[in-house]
Amino acid sequence: MKQVYCERISCNTIGLWLKRQRETGDFLALPNEPPGNGHKITDWDKFRENALTNGDKTQVEMALLWDGEISSRTRSRALKKIGFTRKKRPMGTANGMKRSGRLL
């Protein structure tokens, strides 16, 4: 094997480039693709329609109704992303709204 003299590039790096050239025909840098995660929601129009249709349900129930597996936390982040606000239920009784004999 030939001895390679390197000054500013690691000899191991040059060896890897030469190996890649033998195996693939070129030694260009590999594309930088971070692993990331597989996004569960790809069709945002369908998701928005589903959110509007099932807006009266809890997030856990909405997650169960989605086509495919999706956690309630993922659904929560997606709802925030599309600007869908959380459901705010009125109080069940008028007594809960009284203060000092007056309704708020």
C-alpha positions as CSV (number, residue, x, y, z in Angstrom):
1,M,0.0,0.0,0.0
2,K,1.2,3.5,-0.9
3,Q,2.0,5.8,2.0
4,V,0.1,9.0,1.9
5,Y,1.6,12.2,3.3
6,C,-0.9,14.7,4.5
7,E,-0.4,18.1,5.9
8,R,-3.8,19.7,6.6
9,I,-6.2,16.9,5.8
10,S,-6.4,13.8,7.9
11,C,-4.9,10.7,6.3
12,N,-8.0,8.8,7.4
13,T,-10.2,11.3,5.5
14,I,-8.2,10.9,2.3
15,G,-8.4,7.1,2.7
16,L,-12.2,7.3,3.1
17,W,-12.5,9.5,0.0
18,L,-10.4,7.0,-2.0
19,K,-12.5,4.1,-0.8
20,R,-15.7,6.0,-1.7
21,Q,-14.3,6.7,-5.2
22,R,-13.6,3.0,-5.7
23,E,-17.0,2.0,-4.5
24,T,-19.2,4.7,-6.1
25,G,-17.1,6.2,-8.8
26,D,-16.9,9.7,-7.2
27,F,-15.7,11.2,-4.0
28,L,-18.2,14.1,-3.6
29,A,-19.4,14.9,-0.2
30,L,-22.5,13.2,1.0
31,P,-25.6,15.4,1.3
32,N,-26.2,16.8,4.8
33,E,-29.5,15.3,5.7
34,P,-30.1,15.4,9.4
35,P,-32.1,12.4,10.6
36,G,-35.1,14.3,12.1
37,N,-38.3,12.6,12.8
38,G,-41.0,11.3,10.5
39,H,-43.8,13.9,10.5
40,K,-47.1,12.3,11.3
41,I,-49.2,15.1,9.7
42,T,-48.4,15.7,6.0
43,D,-51.8,16.9,4.7
44,W,-52.4,20.1,6.6
45,D,-55.7,20.8,4.7
46,K,-57.1,17.5,5.8
47,F,-55.9,18.1,9.3
48,R,-57.5,21.5,9.5
49,E,-60.8,20.1,8.2
50,N,-60.6,17.3,10.8
51,A,-60.0,19.8,13.5
52,L,-63.0,21.9,12.5
53,T,-65.2,18.9,12.2
54,N,-64.2,17.4,15.6
55,G,-63.6,20.7,17.5
56,D,-66.1,19.8,20.2
57,K,-64.0,16.8,21.3
58,T,-61.0,16.6,23.6
59,Q,-57.6,16.4,22.1
60,V,-57.2,12.7,23.1
61,E,-60.5,11.9,21.3
62,M,-59.4,14.0,18.3
63,A,-56.2,12.0,18.2
64,L,-58.1,8.7,18.2
65,L,-60.3,9.9,15.2
66,W,-57.3,10.9,13.1
67,D,-56.4,8.4,10.3
68,G,-53.2,6.9,11.5
69,E,-51.4,6.9,14.8
70,I,-50.9,10.3,16.4
71,S,-50.3,11.3,20.0
72,S,-52.4,13.9,21.8
73,R,-49.2,16.0,22.2
74,T,-48.4,15.9,18.5
75,R,-52.0,17.0,17.8
76,S,-51.7,19.8,20.4
77,R,-48.7,21.2,18.7
78,A,-50.3,20.9,15.3
79,L,-53.5,22.6,16.5
80,K,-51.4,25.5,17.8
81,K,-49.5,25.7,14.4
82,I,-52.8,26.1,12.5
83,G,-54.1,28.7,15.0
84,F,-56.9,26.5,16.4
85,T,-57.6,27.6,20.0
86,R,-58.5,25.2,22.8
87,K,-62.1,24.7,23.6
88,K,-63.3,26.9,26.4
89,R,-66.5,25.4,28.0
90,P,-68.9,27.7,29.9
91,M,-69.3,26.9,33.5
92,G,-71.9,24.2,34.2
93,T,-73.9,26.2,36.8
94,A,-74.7,29.8,37.3
95,N,-73.7,29.5,40.9
96,G,-70.1,29.0,39.9
97,M,-70.2,32.4,38.2
98,K,-71.7,34.4,41.1
99,R,-69.6,36.7,43.2
100,S,-71.1,38.8,45.9
101,G,-74.6,38.0,44.6
102,R,-73.9,39.4,41.1
103,L,-73.1,37.6,37.9
104,L,-69.8,38.4,36.4
